[in-house]
Amino acid sequence: MSRKNYSEEFRRQAVELYESTPGATIRGIAADLGIVRGTLTGWIDQYGTGTKTHVDGTRVHTPSRPHGQRPGAGDAPETVEQKLARLEAENAALRAETTKLTTEREILRQAAKYFAGETKW
């Protein structure tokens, strides 16, 4: 497998897409762009602003790796308020994704029903 080289402009645009898309996940954006999730995470660490557009449209501070990130020697432990805010944002993002998937599923179901009626077997 060959290593792909991406332009700096592409990298910055990918990070901007992640940070400006409400409720976007690293996994989702990476899949949409056809890149590896770890690659996008590295770009976010390098080019990111440390803020992200929340589902409700507000800008919130979010680390690029909220899950499984081990606090280093200089990191302060997460407070209860920070943890609550992080979990509420995560919950809202998951609810938005669920709503989106439910809508897409319903559209596909209606399309399948329509096209099944069109065929004269």
Secondary structure as GFF3:
##gff-version 3
##sequence-region A 1 121
A	DSSP	alpha_helix	8	20	.	.	.	ID=ss1
A	DSSP	alpha_helix	26	33	.	.	.	ID=ss2
A	DSSP	alpha_helix	37	47	.	.	.	ID=ss3
A	DSSP	beta_strand	51	53	.	.	.	ID=ss4
A	DSSP	beta_strand	59	61	.	.	.	ID=ss5
A	DSSP	alpha_helix	80	118	.	.	.	ID=ss6
###
